[in-house]
Amino acid sequence: MRLVRLLISLACLAVGFATGPPSDSLDGLTVKTITGVYTGLVDPEFPNVRQFRSIPFAEPPLGSRRWLPPEPVRPSLKHSYSYRFPPPCPQYLYKNVTLWNSNMTDFSIRIHGQDRLQGTMAQTSSEDCLYLAIWAPLNATADSNLPVALFIPGGSFRNGGVDVPYQQPTPWVQRTQRHIVVSAGYRVNIAGFPWAAGLEEQNVGILDQRAALEWVYANIGSFGGDPSRITVWGHSAGGVAVDIAAHAFADNPLAAGLFLQSGSAMVNISHPDPTHRNFTYVARHVGCDFPTDPLAELSCMRQVPMTLLQNFVGAHRDNDTDDPPVFKPLPDDKLVFFNYTHHALHHPNGHGPGSAPRIPILLGTTSNEQASLTDYPLQNITAGPWQTKVDLETVETFVCLASNTTRTRGLLGRTTYRYEYAGNFSSLSVLPWMGAFHGSDVPMVMGTYATLAGRERVTGFQREVAERMQDYVLAFMEDPEGGLRRMGWLPWGESEGSEVGGRNMMRFASGGVVAKNVSADEVDDVCVLGRPYNSSP
């Protein structure tokens, strides 16, 4: 992309910037990049971690830039103090009660006192949201060449952002001092996936993530990172998006590996919206009724306050309106494809395999995913939802998706490491029926399981599981192809030395065992052979 060419052409500037902190450096907390000079901070609770909480990777998508692909940040020597986390991209706070907005708010964006059940756009969110945050060891220098993880948060393509308490890896970086983590925001809902007739690019939220990766690739060396060892890491919708981008840019991945938690591109992608009916429906109801003039409709919609757009779209879902307008990635045969299994296996010109990412993948699920996503059991919170329904939806939405991804990559000979997280710890699972719910493995890796919420309930076993998971992920970051092999974790499909015939899958926190290698068929056979599913292995 143009951004990569621009930033790489300015590499001479980066070399100059990486030689050391400028004269106004605050104890090594000031770093020069191609696009600016940034001073970070140190949280006294984590004294060996530098935090750069807000660095722009693209120009603000405001005014005439609304709904356009991200524009590269221009080279600059401007000095900024990167002390405050950036605003999340525009998003709505839904009125309907869920675990996420009632029992588990540390998985959601900070809203600074606003009512989470208010039914309006989050006051902390903003269209000026294309920023990333960086956590790096305090003593890292330009010569450190540390592995890097770029985290893309989830949120059903409707919510999420950088300022999410459970998704900030300060404790993990403090513990290891051997890696760097970056987290990036991207446009969601109607701001990121508009499907407007007047636009050429519809899935701009995916392009935002690519732009963040390009910035990291060009600049992370100044923070002590190794651009040849970037792992792009996504959770849930973030995992779907990361995998979508990896397929779209398979010939120029920039990343050395992918870490996909509970999400990959092989989810059932909806059909395209050739009539652009959702965007036009919203436009008609906010005073932009130009159904036969796409450019006039688009121009008018760019003048509508984003708060009005978010509130209109969100209210339809809150009110259970029939066929509410939905804005998420849709196939365009360019960036997003309809059938990823076929696209991975078959090249468009008929010669050779398709565009499945050729880089190694670490793919994980949790054993009771849907428990935190099913309808909130208001009538009986103690007993929880009907487990049969939870199991069915866990299998359909997550288990079979992971199975299809694994097996398709196996047919292509692509390295894929697989795990299932089965931990049921009261510090995270605030209600006893939640088990290893969707998202519960994220704070285990980030290290926030021990610093937030029920920290007084953290057990020695939980800490042991978390640190083992962190060590495995770091080994993958350091060497995506062979790092886990050297720790005794074989990729799926590798039979030599395997105890389970090559169907290798690591299972965490099951039966009092920190980690053990089991056959992936134990979960995949529910998809392949219709066998019963065990949500508490």
DRENROSE-40031 format. One line per 10 residues: number of its first residue (from 1); their letters; for each residue y negated, x, z negated of C-alpha. Coordinates in steps of 0.02 Angstrom, whole numbers. Example, Ala and Ser with C-alpha at 12.3 -4.5 7.8 and 13.67 -1.06 7.14 Angstrom:
// DRENROSE-40031
1 = AS = 225,615,-390 ~ 53,684,-357
This chain:
// DRENROSE-40031
1 = MRLVRLLISL = 0,0,0 ~ -182,48,21 ~ -200,78,-166 ~ -63,210,-167 ~ -139,302,-19 ~ -311,298,-100 ~ -254,362,-268 ~ -138,496,-201 ~ -276,559,-86 ~ -379,586,-244
11 = ACLAVGFATG = -244,688,-331 ~ -356,839,-335 ~ -468,744,-455 ~ -319,703,-565 ~ -271,887,-574 ~ -445,927,-636 ~ -440,787,-762 ~ -271,835,-832 ~ -319,1010,-888 ~ -379,952,-1058
21 = PPSDSLDGLT = -496,835,-1152 ~ -682,842,-1114 ~ -809,910,-1236 ~ -839,737,-1310 ~ -654,712,-1348 ~ -616,631,-1515 ~ -467,731,-1580 ~ -384,727,-1409 ~ -405,540,-1391 ~ -509,548,-1232
31 = VKTITGVYTG = -419,557,-1065 ~ -489,572,-890 ~ -407,474,-751 ~ -451,448,-569 ~ -534,281,-609 ~ -625,324,-770 ~ -630,414,-936 ~ -550,322,-1082 ~ -555,352,-1268 ~ -411,278,-1365
41 = LVDPEFPNVR = -375,257,-1550 ~ -243,287,-1683 ~ -183,149,-1799 ~ -164,228,-1973 ~ 3,138,-1992 ~ 67,235,-1841 ~ -25,401,-1853 ~ 68,490,-1714 ~ 33,365,-1575 ~ -119,361,-1461
51 = QFRSIPFAEP = -162,185,-1404 ~ -268,151,-1250 ~ -277,-36,-1265 ~ -374,-89,-1111 ~ -383,5,-946 ~ -421,-89,-784 ~ -298,-60,-642 ~ -385,-177,-517 ~ -556,-252,-493 ~ -587,-419,-583
61 = PLGSRRWLPP = -519,-559,-471 ~ -678,-663,-489 ~ -781,-768,-370 ~ -734,-728,-191 ~ -590,-618,-256 ~ -506,-767,-341 ~ -330,-786,-265 ~ -345,-627,-162 ~ -227,-477,-180 ~ -283,-354,-314
71 = EPVRPSLKHS = -422,-236,-260 ~ -401,-53,-315 ~ -518,8,-449 ~ -636,133,-370 ~ -640,315,-426 ~ -761,338,-570 ~ -816,452,-712 ~ -875,305,-816 ~ -829,325,-1000 ~ -753,175,-1092
81 = YSYRFPPPCP = -688,151,-1268 ~ -516,73,-1251 ~ -506,-3,-1424 ~ -473,-189,-1396 ~ -327,-268,-1306 ~ -377,-354,-1144 ~ -383,-542,-1121 ~ -226,-621,-1049 ~ -243,-703,-880 ~ -293,-888,-882
91 = QYLYKNVTLW = -163,-995,-967 ~ -145,-1162,-1054 ~ -90,-1200,-1233 ~ 33,-1344,-1220 ~ 30,-1486,-1346 ~ 217,-1515,-1348 ~ 301,-1428,-1495 ~ 418,-1283,-1456 ~ 490,-1141,-1556 ~ 367,-1025,-1472
101 = NSNMTDFSIR = 208,-1115,-1526 ~ 269,-1165,-1699 ~ 403,-1050,-1773 ~ 388,-890,-1668 ~ 204,-865,-1629 ~ 219,-674,-1630 ~ 305,-693,-1461 ~ 146,-772,-1391 ~ -29,-711,-1350 ~ -153,-695,-1492
111 = IHGQDRLQGT = -278,-838,-1493 ~ -383,-794,-1647 ~ -381,-957,-1741 ~ -370,-1081,-1598 ~ -245,-1222,-1624 ~ -88,-1178,-1525 ~ -53,-1363,-1498 ~ -228,-1401,-1437 ~ -185,-1444,-1257 ~ -318,-1337,-1175
121 = MAQTSSEDCL = -342,-1166,-1098 ~ -323,-1021,-1220 ~ -495,-963,-1277 ~ -440,-781,-1271 ~ -386,-790,-1088 ~ -498,-743,-943 ~ -495,-719,-755 ~ -551,-540,-787 ~ -376,-491,-844 ~ -303,-355,-733
131 = YLAIWAPLNA = -287,-223,-867 ~ -149,-119,-944 ~ -121,-37,-1113 ~ -40,131,-1146 ~ 53,195,-1300 ~ 85,383,-1299 ~ 132,515,-1428 ~ -22,589,-1511 ~ 21,767,-1460 ~ 73,730,-1281
141 = TADSNLPVAL = -18,837,-1152 ~ -26,842,-964 ~ 121,963,-970 ~ 234,850,-1075 ~ 313,757,-927 ~ 378,617,-1035 ~ 475,469,-964 ~ 374,310,-946 ~ 413,124,-962 ~ 298,-2,-878
151 = FIPGGSFRNG = 326,-169,-966 ~ 295,-332,-874 ~ 293,-479,-998 ~ 374,-647,-969 ~ 311,-823,-997 ~ 388,-935,-862 ~ 250,-879,-742 ~ 134,-989,-846 ~ 96,-884,-1000 ~ 101,-708,-1070
161 = GVDVPYQQPT = -2,-550,-1076 ~ -27,-380,-1155 ~ -89,-441,-1325 ~ 77,-510,-1388 ~ 123,-442,-1561 ~ 311,-426,-1538 ~ 288,-340,-1369 ~ 183,-191,-1426 ~ 293,-37,-1442 ~ 193,66,-1567
171 = PWVQRTQRHI = 339,80,-1693 ~ 460,139,-1558 ~ 342,273,-1490 ~ 303,326,-1669 ~ 490,348,-1702 ~ 540,447,-1548 ~ 384,543,-1492 ~ 477,567,-1328 ~ 413,432,-1212 ~ 264,327,-1157
181 = VVSAGYRVNI = 256,138,-1140 ~ 131,43,-1032 ~ 107,-146,-1031 ~ 15,-238,-892 ~ -55,-412,-868 ~ -42,-513,-708 ~ -105,-680,-645 ~ 4,-832,-684 ~ 15,-1016,-641 ~ -115,-1078,-516
191 = AGFPWAAGLE = -214,-916,-535 ~ -68,-808,-480 ~ 36,-919,-364 ~ -85,-1043,-284 ~ 2,-1085,-120 ~ -162,-1136,-39 ~ -169,-1170,147 ~ -322,-1058,167 ~ -237,-902,99 ~ -130,-770,185
201 = EQNVGILDQR = -52,-702,24 ~ 14,-832,-98 ~ 112,-731,-227 ~ -33,-625,-287 ~ 38,-617,-464 ~ 180,-509,-397 ~ 54,-397,-308 ~ -40,-377,-472 ~ 116,-299,-548 ~ 136,-183,-400
211 = AALEWVYANI = -45,-130,-418 ~ -15,-89,-601 ~ 135,18,-553 ~ 31,109,-423 ~ -104,147,-550 ~ 24,212,-674 ~ 108,318,-540 ~ -58,399,-494 ~ -130,422,-670 ~ 4,430,-803
221 = GSFGGDPSRI = 16,619,-792 ~ -153,630,-879 ~ -75,546,-1031 ~ 77,659,-1031 ~ 191,550,-925 ~ 306,600,-782 ~ 271,492,-628 ~ 444,532,-560 ~ 524,450,-712 ~ 446,277,-722
231 = TVWGHSAGGV = 558,133,-775 ~ 487,-38,-735 ~ 540,-156,-873 ~ 525,-344,-868 ~ 577,-482,-986 ~ 621,-660,-930 ~ 498,-709,-792 ~ 439,-529,-803 ~ 615,-473,-759 ~ 620,-593,-613
241 = AVDIAAHAFA = 453,-528,-552 ~ 501,-345,-573 ~ 659,-372,-471 ~ 565,-471,-338 ~ 442,-327,-317 ~ 584,-200,-315 ~ 666,-292,-170 ~ 501,-311,-77 ~ 460,-125,-95 ~ 638,-58,-87
251 = DNPLAAGLFL = 587,80,33 ~ 448,140,-82 ~ 497,91,-259 ~ 386,218,-353 ~ 501,181,-501 ~ 655,282,-547 ~ 743,135,-629 ~ 728,-48,-679 ~ 760,-125,-851 ~ 786,-313,-832
261 = QSGSAMVNIS = 800,-417,-990 ~ 858,-596,-961 ~ 790,-608,-785 ~ 820,-548,-608 ~ 774,-600,-432 ~ 939,-692,-409 ~ 873,-843,-501 ~ 867,-1000,-394 ~ 702,-983,-302 ~ 623,-1148,-252
271 = HPDPTHRNFT = 593,-1194,-71 ~ 424,-1149,6 ~ 282,-1273,-2 ~ 235,-1285,183 ~ 115,-1430,156 ~ 26,-1341,10 ~ 33,-1508,-78 ~ 14,-1443,-257 ~ -146,-1348,-223 ~ -217,-1490,-120
281 = YVARHVGCDF = -172,-1615,-255 ~ -269,-1515,-385 ~ -414,-1488,-264 ~ -429,-1674,-230 ~ -441,-1714,-414 ~ -574,-1584,-456 ~ -696,-1629,-319 ~ -633,-1520,-175 ~ -557,-1652,-61 ~ -546,-1561,107
291 = PTDPLAELSC = -364,-1593,159 ~ -392,-1552,342 ~ -505,-1400,316 ~ -411,-1265,219 ~ -557,-1143,216 ~ -678,-1273,149 ~ -550,-1323,18 ~ -526,-1142,-35 ~ -712,-1106,-41 ~ -742,-1260,-148
301 = MRQVPMTLLQ = -598,-1218,-266 ~ -669,-1044,-295 ~ -821,-1128,-370 ~ -722,-1235,-492 ~ -715,-1162,-669 ~ -541,-1093,-704 ~ -541,-1187,-870 ~ -549,-1351,-776 ~ -406,-1299,-660 ~ -294,-1241,-803
311 = NFVGAHRDND = -328,-1396,-907 ~ -293,-1513,-761 ~ -128,-1429,-717 ~ -74,-1408,-899 ~ -111,-1588,-946 ~ 10,-1650,-815 ~ 152,-1556,-898 ~ 95,-1607,-1073 ~ 93,-1790,-1023 ~ 264,-1783,-937
321 = TDDPPVFKPL = 185,-1838,-774 ~ 310,-1871,-635 ~ 321,-1723,-514 ~ 183,-1618,-596 ~ 105,-1481,-490 ~ 201,-1318,-513 ~ 136,-1146,-470 ~ 260,-1002,-471 ~ 332,-875,-347 ~ 387,-960,-187
331 = PDDKLVFFNY = 471,-885,-33 ~ 356,-817,100 ~ 484,-707,192 ~ 372,-559,156 ~ 359,-530,-31 ~ 474,-664,-101 ~ 639,-709,-19 ~ 741,-867,-36 ~ 921,-805,-51 ~ 924,-638,-140
341 = THHALHHPNG = 1113,-619,-131 ~ 1107,-632,59 ~ 948,-529,70 ~ 1026,-391,-36 ~ 1185,-381,67 ~ 1119,-406,244 ~ 980,-311,330 ~ 863,-423,433 ~ 904,-329,594 ~ 1090,-344,561
351 = HGPGSAPRIP = 1119,-158,536 ~ 1176,-99,365 ~ 1148,-172,192 ~ 992,-266,143 ~ 851,-223,27 ~ 931,-225,-146 ~ 844,-92,-250 ~ 935,73,-229 ~ 877,136,-399 ~ 984,111,-556
361 = ILLGTTSNEQ = 963,-47,-659 ~ 990,-84,-843 ~ 1025,-270,-855 ~ 1034,-365,-1019 ~ 1057,-542,-1085 ~ 1069,-621,-1257 ~ 1219,-725,-1306 ~ 1124,-883,-1356 ~ 979,-875,-1233 ~ 940,-1059,-1215
371 = ASLTDYPLQN = 928,-1096,-1402 ~ 742,-1053,-1400 ~ 710,-1139,-1232 ~ 794,-1308,-1251 ~ 702,-1462,-1312 ~ 636,-1435,-1487 ~ 747,-1532,-1610 ~ 607,-1620,-1702 ~ 725,-1752,-1773 ~ 843,-1625,-1851
381 = ITAGPWQTKV = 771,-1450,-1861 ~ 904,-1396,-1987 ~ 1052,-1438,-1876 ~ 967,-1384,-1716 ~ 1000,-1437,-1535 ~ 1167,-1490,-1463 ~ 1258,-1324,-1441 ~ 1360,-1385,-1293 ~ 1200,-1415,-1197 ~ 1129,-1247,-1253
391 = DLETVETFVC = 1286,-1158,-1192 ~ 1285,-1247,-1024 ~ 1103,-1202,-992 ~ 1130,-1023,-1053 ~ 1269,-1002,-928 ~ 1179,-1084,-782 ~ 1012,-999,-809 ~ 1057,-827,-875 ~ 1241,-780,-878 ~ 1280,-822,-698
401 = LASNTTRTRG = 1116,-745,-641 ~ 1164,-581,-725 ~ 1341,-594,-657 ~ 1281,-621,-478 ~ 1159,-476,-490 ~ 1293,-361,-559 ~ 1426,-407,-432 ~ 1308,-400,-283 ~ 1250,-227,-333 ~ 1431,-178,-361
411 = LLGRTTYRYE = 1472,-223,-180 ~ 1333,-105,-127 ~ 1384,35,-244 ~ 1220,28,-340 ~ 1220,93,-520 ~ 1206,-52,-643 ~ 1220,-40,-831 ~ 1252,-205,-920 ~ 1233,-264,-1099 ~ 1243,-421,-1205
421 = YAGNFSSLSV = 1143,-434,-1366 ~ 1230,-542,-1497 ~ 1125,-507,-1652 ~ 1086,-649,-1772 ~ 962,-578,-1896 ~ 858,-689,-2009 ~ 703,-581,-1988 ~ 696,-641,-1806 ~ 805,-797,-1798 ~ 696,-901,-1912
431 = LPWMGAFHGS = 814,-1050,-1903 ~ 1001,-1020,-1931 ~ 1060,-1102,-1770 ~ 953,-991,-1658 ~ 1074,-844,-1653 ~ 1039,-715,-1517 ~ 904,-821,-1435 ~ 805,-784,-1277 ~ 686,-642,-1316 ~ 767,-586,-1479
441 = DVPMVMGTYA = 815,-417,-1404 ~ 633,-376,-1359 ~ 568,-336,-1535 ~ 728,-239,-1569 ~ 684,-118,-1430 ~ 497,-120,-1461 ~ 526,-85,-1647 ~ 420,-232,-1700 ~ 570,-318,-1781 ~ 532,-211,-1935
451 = TLAGRERVTG = 342,-223,-1938 ~ 307,-409,-1910 ~ 360,-580,-1973 ~ 513,-568,-2087 ~ 506,-381,-2115 ~ 567,-402,-2295 ~ 729,-474,-2226 ~ 770,-326,-2113 ~ 942,-258,-2157 ~ 1011,-84,-2138
461 = FQREVAERMQ = 1132,-147,-2006 ~ 991,-226,-1906 ~ 893,-63,-1911 ~ 1047,32,-1853 ~ 1071,-88,-1707 ~ 889,-78,-1657 ~ 882,110,-1661 ~ 1042,123,-1559 ~ 968,5,-1429 ~ 808,106,-1426
471 = DYVLAFMEDP = 904,268,-1402 ~ 1004,195,-1259 ~ 848,129,-1171 ~ 763,297,-1192 ~ 916,386,-1120 ~ 904,271,-969 ~ 718,309,-952 ~ 749,496,-962 ~ 886,490,-829 ~ 921,317,-754
481 = EGGLRRMGWL = 1074,377,-662 ~ 1165,480,-791 ~ 1079,467,-960 ~ 1187,324,-1024 ~ 1346,401,-953 ~ 1316,553,-1063 ~ 1308,436,-1213 ~ 1475,356,-1169 ~ 1407,199,-1084 ~ 1481,184,-909
491 = PWGESEGSEV = 1401,80,-772 ~ 1484,-80,-714 ~ 1617,-45,-582 ~ 1656,133,-637 ~ 1838,134,-689 ~ 1878,316,-723 ~ 1876,338,-910 ~ 1840,153,-935 ~ 1932,58,-1070 ~ 1901,-110,-985
501 = GGRNMMRFAS = 1950,-77,-805 ~ 1775,-41,-743 ~ 1696,-205,-799 ~ 1593,-107,-922 ~ 1469,-199,-1033 ~ 1395,-142,-1199 ~ 1387,-276,-1333 ~ 1266,-255,-1478 ~ 1277,-324,-1656 ~ 1439,-420,-1639
511 = GGVVAKNVSA = 1561,-434,-1784 ~ 1472,-304,-1889 ~ 1486,-173,-1752 ~ 1326,-88,-1694 ~ 1382,-66,-1513 ~ 1548,-77,-1424 ~ 1605,-73,-1244 ~ 1685,-236,-1189 ~ 1733,-313,-1024 ~ 1592,-405,-938
521 = DEVDDVCVLG = 1725,-529,-883 ~ 1717,-601,-1059 ~ 1553,-683,-1009 ~ 1562,-679,-819 ~ 1725,-776,-810 ~ 1634,-932,-867 ~ 1546,-923,-698 ~ 1690,-857,-593 ~ 1837,-949,-671 ~ 1755,-1086,-774
531 = RPYNSSP = 1818,-1021,-940 ~ 1737,-1074,-1105 ~ 1580,-983,-1158 ~ 1559,-900,-1327 ~ 1377,-897,-1386 ~ 1423,-805,-1548 ~ 1544,-667,-1497
